[in-house]
Amino acid sequence: MPEFNAPLRDMRFVLHEVFDAQALWARLPALAETVDAATADAILEEAAKVTGQLIAPLNRSGDEQGAQWHDGQVSTPEGFQQAYATYIEGGWVGLSGNPEFGGMGMPKMLAVQFEEMLYAANSSFALYSALSSGACLALDAHASDTLKRLYLPPMYEGRWAGSMCLTEAHAGTDLGIVRSRAEPQADGSYRISGSKIFITGGDQDLTENIIHLVLAKLPDAPPGPKGLSLFVVPKVLVNPDGSLGAANAVSCGSIEHKMGIKASATCVINFDGASAWLVGEANKGLAAMFTMMNYERLSVGIQGIGCAAASYQNAVAYARDRLQGRAANGASAPDKVADPIIVHPDVRRMLLSIKAMTEGGRAFASYVGQQLDLAKFSPDAAEQDRAQALVALLTPVAKAFFTDTGLESCIHGQQVFGGHGYIREWGQEQLVRDVRIAQIYEGTNGIQALDLLGRKVLADGGVTLRLFTGEIHQFAQQPDAPYRAQLIEAAHRLEDLSDWLEDQAANDRNEIGAASVEYLHLFGYVAYAWLWARMAQVAKHKLQDDPEFYGAKLATAKFYMQRLLPRVLGLEQAIRAGSQPLFELSAEQF
Amino acid sequence: MPEFNAPLRDMRFVLHEVFDAQALWARLPALAETVDAATADAILEEAAKVTGQLIAPLNRSGDEQGAQWHDGQVSTPEGFQQAYATYIEGGWVGLSGNPEFGGMGMPKMLAVQFEEMLYAANSSFALYSALSSGACLALDAHASDTLKRLYLPPMYEGRWAGSMCLTEAHAGTDLGIVRSRAEPQADGSYRISGSKIFITGGDQDLTENIIHLVLAKLPDAPPGPKGLSLFVVPKVLVNPDGSLGAANAVSCGSIEHKMGIKASATCVINFDGASAWLVGEANKGLAAMFTMMNYERLSVGIQGIGCAAASYQNAVAYARDRLQGRAANGASAPDKVADPIIVHPDVRRMLLSIKAMTEGGRAFASYVGQQLDLAKFSPDAAEQDRAQALVALLTPVAKAFFTDTGLESCIHGQQVFGGHGYIREWGQEQLVRDVRIAQIYEGTNGIQALDLLGRKVLADGGVTLRLFTGEIHQFAQQPDAPYRAQLIEAAHRLEDLSDWLEDQAANDRNEIGAASVEYLHLFGYVAYAWLWARMAQVAKHKLQDDPEFYGAKLATAKFYMQRLLPRVLGLEQAIRAGSQPLFELSAEQF
């Protein structure tokens, strides 16, 4: 059975050497007293133990058993209850939560490393707490103090979990047509009726309570997405002192049978006049829910990196061990019946592709984490705004690019195993099945791409985009910056294409959707080029300290620039073909 | 539950309108008396019924139940026995088999259409007969008359099945290190001992007998692949009159638990001094087995097309039906709560990508089928040789490109469904799981790429490649050829790159493996460009006859040329980076 060992050395490299997290933390008052490099390293080491020893061993058995539903109750696979109980003792659910209500107040830059480990170890298990952390974030940002005091402490503790109830059978991407209704009650509460589907962790047997965040419409709500309000709906009613009361009118109607993440219960949740409390303002629920959604988008993006990292570890171990064929230029293990397959260039190509995309993604996630920390903790309002704009721009890229390339990486990692990659016991096929959902949920990657190009890049005429490409240009002006020419070319390519798309979209709004997915990918490749150049810059200066480690960074950067970045050429040409080739067929002609 | 309806109109388009099969058949004596356009159409219609009504309905239940193994016996899922019995009554296993021994002698160009339907309907079911057909081909080509008379008739009938026993636990790609042994007996037979793994249909409950084709080594065999001999090893011994005798010493040790094709039994087969008969010459077993392997390579390539075609049908139906969001330029269904998602450009992009790759692949498979028919039936030896060379060149492209792009297509088809694509009942996720194996078995796609570039393109200094690109140039010289400039550029790109790789490989054999997968993809995109231009040429002339149908071909050709063909840009640049970026890391540095 495959093991998982968190790539701690690589994580520390990104955190400390590439982004100098310690220096940032030291200048942000709220973090200066909470965390330093040593604390961060200690947390990561503990996280590595928890994920590697407690949670990863349940990954395959969890997939085999799956979550089960009987008589309205979900049971998680064997071992999940015990592991969850141990897990929450570490306070991991509230790792970056608000200390005022029991959170640990750690920076997001650190939390993203932990999330990667968690998804790498066991994506299904990870989801039970990922939804809780996101729900806490939304409550902390939008709920009244009363609600926060009541709900946040047990949720940060992990004793209660959170869920996100958006989708209905007829309303997925299109939340404006949601039908769930909220009736105001005399006491200021509401009663919600409706049925939600695809609710991750909508029911389970891990926590005493589940706090559903539910989008529903008030009686007088305007039509469309502007008529949505956000409610907190506990599975078990909560007394004013925080103790548990009677069951609420919330039930789990069934769970889905899925391709993967089988140990995660994906529920139909029925609300039959369930008691509910408004979060934030009436009819502004979608914006409030987006606090959680953006959290989850980055999170499931990181699922893409985590699954790829796990697949990579397994594939490297197999490629070093499996003997098959001979190296093209002479045997590398002449005393054995064959050479290890890691001598073959195509096996190396697959491994390096995973390595380059996974480490590039890790750096990107850390950069987004850094901006999230600045947006939250910076004492400088202008810096906060700038960081917030970058987060808004980069979140859809993170979600979609990490997961599209995460699938590709898991496919590579499976392919390295040959026939054994297709067999369940080796674990590689599960990673493919598990990572696949990350391209779909929390807004399909197509929706992320529309969000990026339509709402983030074009909506402000490229101002935020220039914030980002400005960072690339600034880096490329450093005399010791590696790959300067490529970076400048890449940034200009992205800028020029964005300008061109702005002109196109002015005439035809379909140009946005026609270009968006390829545009997002091109954006991702350009961003990774910058991050790889940054990593190479650090590695170049430290090469003598540890030639093995830093040499690998330099070699992987080169591989990325020479063998993966060229994909932008085809992407750009496809985008410039415009929307017209997409609209020549009537619906019937397909 | 999804249905499958064979794309008969599209198949007839390729067969009759693009390739004018009737004219070819009329000039090949062996086919002139066997088949004409009307017969072919009748066969395709019958095939559509069998696959759509008999076999497709067992696809999902077969996946749910899977093949089972108890006490050394495999049982196939419910309904398979009955369906198989009905299926073989149609003579489908021997569709293109030798009429001298009971085959129907139909052209391969027709058979590839049938195979596509079969895989589209139910890949697991398809495999039970695909292996039989391939085994028959090898026996027909290499076995003695005695063996042929004994085995071929019941195999063509489908009463007995075939299997292909190559892989051992330590020997997959590297067959030279196979350990199975064959001991000669006084009566001219052999006794085989050894254990084979990954044997598709190695055991089942559908047929009276299973005829294993087994690679093993004779006592005096030279080491490596040149020491392999091919044997026929029946599960049940066959008396000289063709009746069944005692059980042979062949047993099924277990079956694999797999990502997909779960209804297909993937067996460990143990030979414990099993009676065996030599096929062809001693120590020339690999060449003989390649007759079967090349058959299966094209066949599993077609699995890629079939699964994509099935996914496409489901996705189009869903996209026309599912209401979500509004068209960017104004509502298309203002009376409904939302527009069907087929109005959205990105949904169209996904559907058109599948359509372009599936129909391109179908045309390519038909072209290879045409060349196979010429190689087999042409009365002109030069034409036979030319066709055989093209088949050898194009088989690895068909196998790997159909399946790599087949996975991409099935992923797109799943993505169109959003969250429902991840749920088992909709069938799209099964297609992803089922098609994934086709990139792995019958030689991984990495191996196909090495075969293409190393053995097919470079080994004869590009002579065979020029046969193929010559066809493109010849087509592009026609004054009414669409996309002439693009085609000439594409063919030159492929030729120049091949020449460059020949120079590179002369200095470093690793350059072949470093380039091979991207090279195969580039080859595939260039080939599809030619085939789409051919299809567009036909459609252009017939547009007035059926504007809906031919208009769709023209639009899809344009989409292909403008939005998919540009991928060659990135592929070429990655290839030209050479092998060096792959070899900077030691095995330990990964």
Interface residues (C-beta under 8 A of the other chain):
Chain A: T167 H170 A171 G172 T173 D174 I177 I197 F198 E256 H257 K258 M259 G260 V316 A319 R320 L323 Q324 G325 A328 N329 V337 A338 P340 I342 V343 H344 P345 D346 V347 R348 R349 M350 L351 L352 K355 L407 I411 Q414 Q415 G418 G419 G421 Y422 I423 R424 E425 E429 V432 R433 R436 I437 Q439 I440 Y441 T444 N445 G446 A449 L450 D508 R509 N510 I512 G513 A514 S516 V517 E548 G551 A552 L554 A555 T556 K558 F559 Q562 R563 L564 P566 R567 V568 L569 G570 L571 Q573 A574 A577 S579 P581 L582 F583 E584 L585 S586 A587 E588 Q589 F590
Chain B: T167 H170 A171 G172 T173 D174 I177 I197 F198 E256 H257 K258 M259 G260 V316 A319 R320 L323 Q324 G325 A327 A328 N329 V337 A338 P340 I342 V343 H344 P345 D346 V347 R348 R349 M350 L351 L352 K355 L407 I411 Q414 Q415 G418 G419 G421 Y422 I423 R424 E425 E429 V432 R433 R436 I437 Q439 I440 Y441 T444 N445 G446 A449 L450 D508 R509 N510 I512 G513 A514 S516 V517 E548 G551 A552 L554 A555 T556 K558 F559 Q562 R563 L564 P566 R567 V568 L569 G570 L571 Q573 A574 A577 S579 P581 L582 F583 E584 L585 S586 A587 E588 Q589 F590
